[in-house]
């Protein structure tokens, strides 16, 4: 069994963990709601998630959209073009409480990193949208820049090597169960992110950061 108190580095996912990413917002007000529902349907009938994965893997939007339009036609191609043109709308803000948690980790001497599935051509939009967040991190690996993405083991191996950390002493936090499983297969301790409170409780409960002090309200 791993000794969690020996964790000295934490790697966070970005979208859904550090940043509130809402892809529908890119198209709201530009297309009817029923068409947006279809475009982002859970069964991926319009191929958005499949092509988003290709984008995360390193294909830029200029090439991706042409391929998408050939496969899905002009109407959906127009929606994909609109999505690519309005990516900044999808970045709602930081997840409440996560920046203070990062600061607490740093105050405890813990290295804090990020490993994100995100496109190389839209990374500057993400980085420039949240400068205060990314300044808190010791380093970031971006899938679209490297050409490898989670949950592939190569993504985790690259992050560990790039950051110069030991996987046996590293916690990975992601909102995707597939990525959590991939991290565990790569030898990292990993938990699925549900909330800031749940993550903070896990970290304090395993001795990575001190427990927060609670003061009763004055009557």
ROSE-4610 file (N, C-alpha, C; in Angstrom, 1 decimal, always signed):
// ROSE-4610
residu = [X/X/X/X/X/X/X/X/X/X/X/X/X/X/X/X/X/X/X/X/X/X/X/X/X/X/X/X/X/X/X/X/X/X/X/X/X/X/X/X/X/X/X/X/X/X/X/X/X/X/X/X/X/X/X/X/X/X/X/X/X/X/X/X/X/X/X/X/X/X/X/X/X/X/X/X/X/X/X/X/X/X/X/X/X/X/X/X/X/X/X/X/X/X/X/X/X/X/X/X/X/X/X/X/X/X/X/X/X/X/X/X/X/X/X/X/X/X/X/X/X/X/X/X/X/X/X/X/X/X/X/X/X/X/X/X/X/X/X/X/X/X/X/X/X/X/X/X/X/X/X/X/X/X/X/X/X/X/X/X/X/X/X/X/X/X/X/X/X/X/X/X/X/X/X/X/X/X/X/X/X/X/X/X/X/X/X/X/X/X/X/X/X/X/X/X/X/X/X/X/X/X/X/X/X/X/X/X/X/X/X/X/X/X/X/X/X/X/X/X/X/X/X/X/X/X/X/X/X/X/X/X/X/X/X/X/X/X/X/X/X/X/X/X/X/X/X/X/X/X/X/X/X/X/X/X/X/X/X/X/X/X/X/X/X/X/X/X/X/X/X/X/X/X/X/X/X/X/X/X/X/X/X/X/X/X/X/X/X/X/X/X/X/X/X/X/X/X/X/X/X/X/X/X/X/X/X/X/X/X/X/X/X/X/X/X/X/X/X/X/X/X/X/X/X/X/X/X/X/X/X/X/X/X/X/X/X/X/X/X/X/X/X/X/X/X/X/X/X/X/X/X/X/X/X/X/X/X/X/X/X/X/X/X/X/X/X/X/X/X/X/X/X/X/X/X/X/X/X/X/X/X/X/X/X/X/X/X/X/X/X/X/X/X/X/X/X/X/X/X/X/X/X/X/X/X/X/X/X/X/X/X/X/X/X/X/X/X/X/X/X/X/X/X/X/X/X/X/X/X/X/X/X/X/X/X/X/X/X/X/X/X/X/X/X/X/X/X/X/X/X/X/X/X/X/X/X/X/X/X/X/X/X/X/X/X/X/X/X/X/X/X/X/X/X/X/X/X/X/X/X/X/X/X/X/X/X/X/X/X/X/X/X/X/X/X/X/X/X/X/X/X/X/X/X/X/X/X/X/X/X/X/X/X/X/X/X/X/X/X/X/X/X/X/X/X/X/X/X/X/X/X/X/X/X/X/X/X/X/X/X/X/X/X/X/X/X/X/X/X/X/X/X/X/X/X/X/X/X/X/X/X/X/X/X/X/X/X/X/X/X/X/X/X/X/X/X/X/X/X/X/X/X/X/X/X/X/X/X/X/X/X/X/X/X/X/X/X/X/X/X/X/X/X/X/X/X/X/X/X/X/X/X/X/X/X/X/X/X/X/X/X/X/X/X/X/X/X/X/X/X/X/X/X/X/X/X/X/X/X/X/X/X/X/X/X/X/X/X/X/X/X/X/X/X/X/X]
num = [1/1/1/2/2/2/3/3/3/4/4/4/5/5/5/6/6/6/7/7/7/8/8/8/9/9/9/10/10/10/11/11/11/12/12/12/13/13/13/14/14/14/15/15/15/16/16/16/17/17/17/18/18/18/19/19/19/20/20/20/21/21/21/22/22/22/23/23/23/24/24/24/25/25/25/26/26/26/27/27/27/28/28/28/29/29/29/30/30/30/31/31/31/32/32/32/33/33/33/34/34/34/35/35/35/36/36/36/37/37/37/38/38/38/39/39/39/40/40/40/41/41/41/42/42/42/43/43/43/44/44/44/45/45/45/46/46/46/47/47/47/48/48/48/49/49/49/50/50/50/51/51/51/52/52/52/53/53/53/54/54/54/55/55/55/56/56/56/57/57/57/58/58/58/59/59/59/60/60/60/61/61/61/62/62/62/63/63/63/64/64/64/65/65/65/66/66/66/67/67/67/68/68/68/69/69/69/70/70/70/71/71/71/72/72/72/73/73/73/74/74/74/75/75/75/76/76/76/77/77/77/78/78/78/79/79/79/80/80/80/81/81/81/82/82/82/83/83/83/84/84/84/85/85/85/86/86/86/87/87/87/88/88/88/89/89/89/90/90/90/91/91/91/92/92/92/93/93/93/94/94/94/95/95/95/96/96/96/97/97/97/98/98/98/99/99/99/100/100/100/101/101/101/102/102/102/103/103/103/104/104/104/105/105/105/106/106/106/107/107/107/108/108/108/109/109/109/110/110/110/111/111/111/112/112/112/113/113/113/114/114/114/115/115/115/116/116/116/117/117/117/118/118/118/119/119/119/120/120/120/121/121/121/122/122/122/123/123/123/124/124/124/125/125/125/126/126/126/127/127/127/128/128/128/129/129/129/130/130/130/131/131/131/132/132/132/133/133/133/134/134/134/135/135/135/136/136/136/137/137/137/138/138/138/139/139/139/140/140/140/141/141/141/142/142/142/143/143/143/144/144/144/145/145/145/146/146/146/147/147/147/148/148/148/149/149/149/150/150/150/151/151/151/152/152/152/153/153/153/154/154/154/155/155/155/156/156/156/157/157/157/158/158/158/159/159/159/160/160/160/161/161/161/162/162/162/163/163/163/164/164/164/165/165/165/166/166/166/167/167/167/168/168/168/169/169/169/170/170/170/171/171/171/172/172/172/173/173/173/174/174/174/175/175/175/176/176/176/177/177/177/178/178/178/179/179/179/180/180/180/181/181/181/182/182/182/183/183/183/184/184/184/185/185/185/186/186/186/187/187/187/188/188/188/189/189/189/190/190/190/191/191/191/192/192/192/193/193/193/194/194/194/195/195/195/196/196/196/197/197/197/198/198/198/199/199/199/200/200/200/201/201/201/202/202/202/203/203/203/204/204/204/205/205/205/206/206/206/207/207/207/208/208/208/209/209/209/210/210/210/211/211/211/212/212/212/213/213/213/214/214/214/215/215/215/216/216/216/217/217/217/218/218/218/219/219/219]
x = [+0.8/+0.0/+0.9/+0.5/+1.3/+1.2/+2.3/+2.3/+2.0/+0.7/+0.2/+0.9/+1.3/+2.0/+3.3/+3.8/+5.1/+4.8/+3.6/+3.3/+4.0/+4.8/+5.4/+5.2/+4.3/+3.9/+2.5/+1.8/+0.4/+0.3/-0.2/-0.5/-2.0/-2.5/-3.9/-4.2/-5.4/-6.0/-6.4/-6.7/-7.1/-8.6/-9.1/-10.6/-11.4/-12.3/-13.1/-12.5/-11.3/-10.6/-10.1/-9.3/-8.9/-9.7/-10.2/-10.9/-12.3/-13.3/-14.7/-14.8/-14.9/-14.9/-16.4/-17.0/-18.4/-18.5/-18.3/-18.2/-19.4/-20.6/-21.8/-21.8/-21.1/-21.1/-20.5/-19.7/-19.1/-20.2/-21.3/-22.3/-23.6/-23.7/-24.9/-25.1/-26.4/-26.7/-26.3/-25.6/-25.2/-26.1/-26.6/-27.4/-28.6/-29.6/-30.8/-30.4/-31.0/-30.7/-30.8/-31.7/-31.9/-30.7/-30.1/-28.9/-27.7/-27.6/-26.5/-26.6/-27.8/-28.0/-27.5/-27.9/-27.5/-25.9/-25.3/-23.9/-23.1/-23.6/-22.9/-23.6/-24.4/-25.1/-24.1/-24.6/-23.8/-23.4/-24.2/-23.7/-22.8/-22.4/-21.4/-21.8/-23.1/-23.6/-23.0/-22.6/-22.0/-20.5/-19.9/-18.5/-17.7/-18.3/-17.6/-16.5/-16.8/-15.8/-14.7/-15.0/-14.0/-13.0/-13.5/-12.6/-11.9/-12.6/-11.9/-10.8/-10.9/-9.8/-8.6/-8.9/-7.9/-7.2/-8.0/-7.4/-6.5/-6.9/-6.1/-4.8/-4.8/-3.7/-2.7/-3.0/-2.0/-2.4/-3.6/-4.1/-4.6/-4.2/-4.7/-6.1/-6.8/-8.1/-8.2/-7.2/-7.2/-7.4/-6.6/-6.7/-8.0/-8.2/-9.3/-10.7/-10.9/-12.2/-12.5/-11.5/-11.7/-12.1/-11.4/-11.7/-13.1/-13.4/-14.8/-15.8/-15.7/-16.7/-16.9/-15.8/-15.9/-16.7/-16.6/-17.3/-18.7/-19.0/-20.3/-21.1/-20.5/-21.2/-21.1/-21.6/-21.4/-22.1/-23.4/-24.1/-23.4/-23.0/-22.2/-20.8/-20.3/-18.9/-18.9/-20.1/-20.2/-20.2/-20.8/-20.8/-19.5/-18.7/-17.4/-16.5/-16.7/-15.9/-16.2/-17.5/-17.9/-17.3/-17.3/-16.7/-15.3/-14.5/-13.1/-12.8/-13.7/-13.6/-13.9/-14.6/-15.1/-14.7/-13.6/-13.1/-13.0/-12.7/-12.5/-13.8/-15.0/-16.3/-16.5/-15.8/-16.0/-15.3/-14.4/-13.6/-14.2/-15.1/-16.0/-15.2/-14.3/-13.6/-12.8/-12.1/-11.5/-12.5/-12.3/-13.1/-13.0/-14.1/-14.0/-13.2/-12.3/-11.5/-10.3/-10.1/-8.9/-7.6/-7.7/-6.5/-6.0/-6.9/-6.4/-5.9/-6.4/-5.9/-4.5/-4.3/-2.9/-1.9/-2.4/-1.5/-1.2/-2.2/-1.9/-1.0/-1.1/-0.1/+1.3/+1.4/+2.7/+3.3/+2.4/+2.9/+3.4/+2.9/+3.3/+4.5/+5.1/+6.2/+6.0/+4.7/+4.3/+4.5/+5.1/+5.1/+3.8/+3.4/+2.1/+2.2/+1.6/+1.8/+0.4/+0.4/-0.8/-0.4/-1.4/-1.3/-2.6/-2.7/-4.0/-4.1/-5.3/-5.6/-6.2/-5.4/-5.8/-5.0/-5.6/-5.0/-3.8/-2.8/-1.6/-2.0/-2.9/-3.2/-4.1/-4.8/-5.7/-5.1/-3.9/-3.3/-3.0/-2.6/-2.4/-3.6/-4.8/-6.1/-6.3/-6.1/-6.2/-5.2/-4.0/-2.9/-3.2/-3.6/-3.7/-5.0/-6.0/-7.2/-7.1/-6.1/-5.9/-4.5/-3.9/-2.5/-2.2/-3.1/-2.8/-2.8/-3.6/-3.7/-2.4/-2.0/-0.8/+0.5/+0.5/+1.7/+1.9/+0.8/+1.0/+1.5/+1.5/+1.9/+3.4/+4.0/+5.5/+5.8/+4.7/+4.9/+3.6/+3.5/+2.3/+2.8/+2.2/+2.3/+1.0/+1.1/-0.1/-0.1/-1.2/-1.2/-1.0/-1.6/-1.5/-0.2/+0.6/+2.0/+2.9/+2.6/+3.5/+3.1/+1.8/+1.4/+1.0/+0.8/+0.4/-0.7/-1.7/-2.8/-3.2/-3.8/-4.4/-5.5/-5.8/-5.2/-4.0/-3.4/-2.2/-1.1/-0.5/+0.6/+1.7/+2.0/+3.1/+2.9/+1.6/+1.4/+1.8/+1.6/+2.0/+3.5/+4.1/+5.5/+6.2/+5.7/+6.3/+6.2/+5.1/+4.9/+5.8/+6.0/+6.8/+8.3/+8.7/+10.1/+10.3/+9.3/+9.5/+9.5/+8.7/+8.7/+9.8/+10.5/+11.6/+11.1/+10.0/+9.4/+9.3/+9.1/+8.9/+7.5/+7.1/+5.7/+5.2/+6.0/+5.6/+5.2/+5.6/+5.3/+4.5/+3.7/+2.9/+1.4/+0.6/-0.9/-1.3/-2.2/-2.8/-4.3/-4.9/-6.3/-6.9/-8.0/-8.7/-10.1/-11.0/-12.4/-12.9/-11.9/-12.3/-11.8/-12.7/-12.3/-11.3/-11.4/-10.5/-9.1/-8.9/-7.6/-7.1/-7.9/-7.5/-7.0/-7.7/-7.2/-5.9/-5.7/-4.5/-3.3/-3.6/-2.5/-2.1/-3.1/-2.8/-2.0/-2.4/-1.6/-0.2/+0.0/+1.4/+2.2/+1.5/+2.2/+2.0/+1.1/+0.8/-0.4/-0.4/-1.7/-2.6/-3.9/-4.8/-6.2/-6.8/-8.2/-9.0/-10.3/-11.3/-11.8/-11.7/-12.1/-13.7/-14.3/-15.7/-16.0/-15.1/-15.3/-14.0/-13.9/-12.8/-12.7/-13.9/-14.0/-13.5/-14.0/-13.6/-12.1/-11.5/-10.1/-9.3/-9.7/-9.0/-9.1/-10.3/-10.4/-9.5/-9.4/-8.5/-7.0/-6.6/-5.3/-5.0/-5.9/-5.6/-5.8/-6.7/-6.9/-5.7/-4.9/-3.7/-2.4/-2.6/-1.4/-0.6/-1.2/-0.4/-0.4/-1.6/-1.7/-2.3/-2.2/-2.8/-4.3/-5.0/-6.5/-6.8/-7.9/-8.3/-8.9/-8.7/-9.2/-10.6/-11.6/-12.9/-13.2/-13.7/-14.0/-15.5/-16.1/-17.6/-18.0/-19.2/-19.7/-20.0/-19.8/-20.2/-21.7/-22.2/-23.6/-24.0]
y = [-1.2/+0.0/+1.2/+2.2/+3.5/+4.2/+4.9/+5.8/+7.2/+7.6/+8.8/+10.1/+10.0/+11.1/+11.4/+10.5/+10.7/+11.4/+11.8/+12.5/+13.9/+14.2/+15.5/+16.3/+15.7/+16.4/+16.1/+17.1/+16.8/+17.4/+16.5/+16.9/+17.0/+18.2/+18.4/+18.4/+17.9/+18.1/+19.6/+20.2/+21.6/+21.7/+21.3/+21.5/+20.5/+21.1/+20.3/+20.2/+20.6/+20.5/+21.9/+22.5/+23.9/+25.0/+24.6/+25.6/+25.0/+25.8/+25.5/+25.7/+24.5/+24.5/+24.1/+25.0/+24.7/+24.9/+23.8/+24.0/+24.5/+24.3/+24.8/+26.4/+27.0/+28.5/+29.1/+28.3/+28.8/+29.1/+28.3/+28.4/+29.0/+29.3/+29.9/+31.3/+31.5/+32.8/+32.8/+31.8/+31.8/+30.7/+29.7/+28.7/+28.3/+27.8/+27.4/+26.4/+26.4/+25.5/+24.0/+23.6/+22.2/+21.8/+22.7/+22.3/+22.2/+23.1/+23.0/+21.6/+21.3/+20.0/+18.8/+18.9/+17.8/+17.8/+19.0/+19.0/+18.5/+18.7/+18.2/+17.0/+16.2/+15.1/+14.1/+13.4/+12.5/+11.3/+10.9/+9.8/+10.2/+11.5/+12.1/+11.8/+11.9/+11.7/+12.6/+13.8/+14.8/+14.8/+13.9/+13.8/+14.9/+15.7/+16.8/+16.2/+15.3/+14.8/+14.0/+13.3/+12.6/+13.6/+14.6/+15.6/+16.5/+16.7/+17.4/+16.6/+15.3/+14.4/+14.5/+14.6/+14.8/+16.1/+17.1/+18.5/+18.4/+17.7/+17.6/+16.8/+16.0/+15.2/+15.9/+17.1/+17.9/+18.4/+17.9/+18.4/+19.8/+20.8/+22.1/+22.3/+23.3/+23.5/+23.7/+24.4/+24.6/+23.4/+22.3/+21.0/+20.2/+20.3/+19.6/+19.9/+21.2/+21.6/+21.2/+21.3/+20.8/+19.3/+18.5/+17.1/+16.9/+17.6/+17.5/+17.8/+18.9/+19.3/+18.3/+17.7/+16.6/+15.4/+15.1/+14.0/+14.3/+15.5/+15.8/+16.8/+17.4/+18.4/+19.8/+20.7/+22.1/+22.7/+22.2/+22.8/+22.6/+21.3/+21.0/+21.6/+21.7/+22.3/+23.7/+24.4/+25.8/+25.9/+25.0/+25.0/+24.7/+23.8/+23.5/+24.7/+25.4/+26.6/+27.7/+27.8/+28.8/+28.4/+27.1/+26.7/+27.1/+26.8/+27.1/+28.6/+29.4/+30.8/+31.4/+30.7/+31.2/+30.4/+29.7/+28.9/+29.7/+30.9/+31.7/+31.8/+31.7/+31.7/+30.5/+29.4/+28.1/+28.2/+29.1/+29.2/+30.1/+29.5/+30.3/+31.0/+30.3/+30.8/+29.7/+30.0/+28.9/+28.3/+27.0/+26.3/+26.9/+27.3/+27.9/+27.1/+27.8/+27.1/+26.4/+26.3/+25.5/+26.3/+27.6/+28.4/+28.5/+28.7/+28.6/+27.3/+26.2/+24.9/+24.7/+25.2/+25.2/+26.0/+27.1/+28.0/+27.2/+26.5/+25.7/+24.6/+23.9/+22.9/+23.5/+24.6/+25.2/+25.6/+26.1/+26.5/+25.3/+24.1/+22.9/+22.2/+22.9/+22.4/+21.4/+21.3/+20.3/+21.0/+20.2/+20.7/+20.6/+21.6/+21.6/+21.8/+20.8/+20.8/+20.6/+20.6/+20.3/+19.5/+18.6/+17.8/+17.9/+18.6/+18.8/+18.3/+17.8/+17.5/+18.8/+19.5/+20.8/+21.0/+21.7/+21.9/+22.9/+22.7/+23.6/+25.0/+25.0/+26.3/+27.2/+26.6/+27.3/+27.4/+26.8/+26.9/+28.4/+29.3/+30.7/+31.3/+30.9/+31.5/+31.1/+29.8/+29.3/+29.9/+30.0/+30.5/+32.0/+32.7/+34.2/+34.5/+33.6/+33.8/+33.7/+32.8/+32.6/+32.8/+33.9/+34.1/+33.9/+34.3/+34.1/+32.6/+31.8/+30.4/+29.7/+30.0/+29.3/+29.8/+31.0/+31.4/+30.7/+30.1/+29.3/+27.9/+27.4/+26.1/+26.0/+24.9/+24.7/+24.3/+23.9/+23.5/+22.9/+22.9/+22.3/+21.5/+20.4/+19.6/+19.7/+20.1/+20.3/+19.2/+18.4/+17.3/+17.7/+18.8/+19.2/+19.7/+20.2/+20.6/+19.4/+18.4/+17.2/+16.1/+16.1/+15.0/+13.7/+13.8/+12.6/+13.1/+12.3/+12.8/+11.7/+12.1/+11.2/+10.5/+9.2/+8.4/+7.6/+7.9/+7.1/+7.2/+6.1/+6.1/+7.0/+7.2/+8.0/+9.5/+9.9/+11.3/+11.4/+10.4/+10.4/+10.2/+9.4/+9.2/+10.5/+11.1/+12.4/+13.4/+13.5/+14.5/+14.3/+13.0/+12.7/+13.0/+12.7/+13.0/+14.5/+15.2/+16.6/+17.4/+17.0/+17.7/+17.2/+16.1/+15.7/+15.2/+14.4/+14.0/+12.5/+11.9/+10.5/+10.1/+9.1/+8.8/+8.1/+7.5/+6.8/+7.8/+9.1/+10.1/+11.2/+10.9/+11.9/+11.5/+12.5/+12.3/+13.0/+12.3/+12.9/+13.0/+14.2/+14.5/+14.9/+14.2/+14.4/+14.1/+14.8/+14.5/+13.3/+12.8/+11.7/+10.3/+9.4/+8.1/+7.4/+7.6/+7.0/+7.5/+8.8/+9.4/+8.9/+8.8/+8.3/+6.9/+6.1/+4.7/+4.7/+5.5/+5.6/+6.0/+7.0/+7.4/+6.3/+5.6/+4.5/+3.4/+3.1/+2.1/+2.6/+3.9/+4.4/+4.6/+4.1/+4.1/+5.2/+6.1/+7.2/+6.9/+7.5/+7.6/+8.5/+8.2/+9.0/+9.0/+10.1/+10.2/+11.0/+10.6/+11.3/+12.6/+13.7/+15.0/+15.1/+15.3/+15.6/+17.0/+17.5/+18.9/+19.3/+20.6/+21.2/+20.6/+20.6/+20.1/+18.7/+17.8/+16.4/+16.2/+17.0/+16.9/+17.4/+18.6/+19.1/+18.1/+17.5/+16.5/+15.3/+14.9/+13.7/+14.1/+15.3/+15.7/+15.9/+16.5/+16.7/+15.4/+14.5/+13.2/+12.3/+12.5/+11.7/+12.4/+13.5/+14.1/+15.0/+15.3/+16.0/+17.5/+18.0/+19.4/+19.3/+20.4/+20.4/+20.5/+19.9/+20.1/+21.5/+22.0/+23.4/+23.5/+24.6/+24.8/+25.4/+24.9/+25.4/+26.1/+27.3/+28.0/+28.2/+27.8/+28.0/+29.4/+29.6/+31.0/+31.6/+32.9/+33.5/+33.7/+33.4/+33.6/+35.0]
z = [+0.0/+0.0/+0.0/-0.8/-0.9/+0.4/+0.7/+1.9/+1.5/+1.6/+1.0/+1.6/+2.9/+3.5/+2.8/+2.0/+1.3/+0.0/-0.4/-1.6/-1.5/-2.5/-2.5/-3.8/-4.7/-5.9/-6.2/-6.7/-7.2/-8.6/-9.5/-10.9/-11.1/-11.5/-11.7/-13.2/-13.6/-14.9/-14.9/-16.0/-16.1/-16.2/-17.4/-17.6/-16.7/-16.0/-15.1/-13.7/-13.5/-12.2/-11.7/-12.6/-12.3/-13.0/-14.1/-15.0/-15.3/-15.2/-15.6/-17.1/-17.8/-19.2/-19.7/-20.4/-20.8/-22.3/-23.1/-24.6/-25.2/-24.7/-25.3/-25.4/-24.5/-24.5/-25.8/-26.5/-27.7/-28.8/-28.7/-29.8/-29.3/-28.0/-27.5/-28.1/-28.6/-29.3/-30.8/-31.2/-32.6/-33.4/-32.7/-33.3/-32.5/-33.0/-32.2/-31.1/-30.0/-28.9/-29.3/-30.2/-30.6/-31.4/-32.2/-33.0/-32.1/-31.1/-30.1/-29.4/-29.0/-28.3/-29.1/-30.4/-31.4/-31.5/-31.6/-31.8/-30.7/-29.4/-28.3/-27.6/-28.4/-27.9/-27.2/-26.2/-25.4/-26.3/-27.3/-28.1/-29.2/-29.2/-30.2/-31.6/-31.9/-33.3/-34.3/-33.8/-34.7/-34.7/-33.9/-33.9/-33.2/-32.4/-31.7/-30.8/-30.0/-29.0/-29.7/-30.8/-31.5/-32.1/-32.7/-33.4/-32.3/-31.2/-30.1/-29.6/-29.5/-29.1/-30.1/-31.4/-32.4/-32.2/-31.9/-31.6/-30.4/-29.4/-28.2/-28.5/-29.5/-29.8/-30.7/-31.1/-31.9/-33.2/-33.7/-35.0/-34.9/-35.7/-35.5/-36.1/-35.7/-36.2/-37.7/-38.3/-39.7/-40.5/-40.1/-40.8/-40.3/-39.1/-38.4/-39.0/-39.2/-39.6/-41.1/-41.9/-43.3/-43.3/-42.5/-42.4/-41.9/-40.8/-40.2/-41.2/-42.0/-42.9/-44.0/-44.5/-45.5/-45.0/-43.7/-43.1/-42.7/-42.2/-41.6/-42.4/-43.4/-44.2/-43.8/-44.6/-44.5/-43.2/-42.9/-41.8/-40.5/-40.2/-39.0/-39.1/-40.3/-40.4/-40.0/-40.3/-39.9/-38.4/-37.7/-36.2/-35.7/-36.3/-35.8/-36.0/-37.1/-37.3/-36.3/-36.0/-34.9/-33.6/-33.3/-32.0/-31.9/-33.0/-33.0/-32.8/-33.4/-33.4/-32.0/-31.2/-29.9/-28.7/-28.8/-27.7/-26.4/-26.5/-25.2/-24.4/-25.1/-24.4/-23.5/-23.9/-23.1/-21.8/-21.6/-20.4/-19.4/-18.5/-17.7/-16.6/-16.0/-14.8/-14.1/-13.1/-12.3/-11.4/-11.1/-10.2/-8.8/-8.2/-6.9/-5.9/-5.2/-4.1/-4.6/-5.9/-6.3/-6.2/-6.5/-6.4/-4.9/-4.0/-2.6/-2.2/-2.8/-2.5/-3.0/-4.2/-4.8/-3.9/-3.4/-2.6/-1.3/-0.7/+0.5/+0.2/-0.9/-1.3/-1.4/-2.0/-2.2/-0.8/+0.1/+1.4/+2.2/+1.8/+2.5/+1.8/+0.8/+0.2/-0.9/-1.4/-2.4/-3.8/-4.7/-6.1/-6.7/-7.5/-8.1/-9.6/-10.4/-11.8/-12.5/-13.8/-14.6/-15.8/-16.1/-17.3/-18.0/-19.2/-19.8/-21.2/-21.5/-22.9/-23.5/-24.3/-24.9/-26.2/-27.1/-28.4/-28.3/-29.2/-29.2/-29.7/-30.7/-31.3/-30.4/-29.4/-28.5/-27.1/-26.9/-25.6/-25.2/-26.1/-25.7/-25.1/-25.7/-25.2/-23.8/-23.5/-22.1/-21.2/-21.6/-20.7/-20.4/-21.4/-21.2/-20.5/-20.5/-19.8/-18.3/-17.9/-16.4/-16.0/-16.2/-15.9/-14.4/-13.5/-12.1/-11.7/-12.4/-12.1/-12.5/-13.8/-14.3/-13.7/-13.2/-12.5/-11.1/-10.6/-9.4/-9.6/-10.8/-11.1/-11.4/-11.1/-11.3/-12.8/-13.5/-14.9/-15.4/-16.7/-17.4/-18.6/-18.8/-20.1/-20.8/-22.1/-22.9/-24.0/-24.1/-25.0/-26.5/-26.9/-28.3/-28.7/-27.7/-28.0/-28.1/-27.2/-27.2/-28.1/-28.6/-29.4/-28.7/-27.4/-26.6/-25.7/-25.4/-24.6/-23.6/-22.5/-21.5/-22.2/-21.9/-20.8/-21.2/-22.4/-22.8/-21.8/-21.6/-20.6/-21.0/-22.3/-22.7/-22.2/-22.0/-21.5/-20.1/-19.3/-17.9/-17.7/-18.5/-18.5/-18.9/-19.9/-20.3/-19.2/-18.5/-17.5/-16.3/-15.9/-14.8/-15.2/-16.4/-16.8/-16.9/-17.5/-17.7/-16.4/-15.5/-14.2/-13.2/-13.6/-12.7/-11.4/-11.4/-10.1/-10.1/-8.9/-8.8/-8.7/-9.6/-9.7/-8.4/-7.7/-6.4/-5.3/-5.5/-4.6/-5.2/-6.2/-6.9/-6.9/-6.7/-6.8/-8.1/-8.8/-10.0/-9.7/-10.1/-9.9/-11.2/-11.6/-12.9/-12.7/-13.5/-13.4/-14.3/-15.1/-16.0/-15.3/-15.2/-14.6/-15.6/-16.9/-17.8/-17.5/-17.3/-17.1/-15.7/-14.7/-13.4/-13.5/-14.3/-14.5/-15.2/-16.2/-16.9/-16.1/-15.2/-14.2/-13.3/-12.8/-11.9/-12.6/-13.9/-14.6/-14.8/-14.8/-15.0/-13.7/-12.6/-11.3/-10.4/-10.7/-9.9/-9.0/-7.8/-7.0/-7.7/-7.9/-8.6/-8.0/-8.0/-7.5/-8.6/-8.6/-9.5/-8.8/-9.5/-8.9/-9.0/-7.8/-7.7/-7.3/-6.4/-5.9/-5.3/-5.1/-4.3/-2.9/-2.3/-0.9/-0.8/-1.7/-1.7/-1.9/-2.8/-3.0/-1.8/-1.3/-0.1/+1.1/+1.3/+2.4/+2.2/+0.9/+0.6/+1.0/+0.5/+0.8/+2.3/+3.0/+4.4/+5.2/+4.7/+5.4/+5.2/+4.2/+3.9/+4.3/+5.0/+5.5/+4.5/+3.4/+2.4/+2.7/+3.2/+3.7/+5.1/+5.9/+7.2/+7.1/+8.1/+8.1/+8.4/+7.7/+8.0/+9.3/+10.0/+11.3/+11.2/+12.0/+11.9/+13.3/+13.2/+14.4/+14.5/+15.6/+15.7/+15.6/+15.1/+14.9/+16.3/+16.4/+17.7/+17.8/+19.0/+19.2/+19.6]
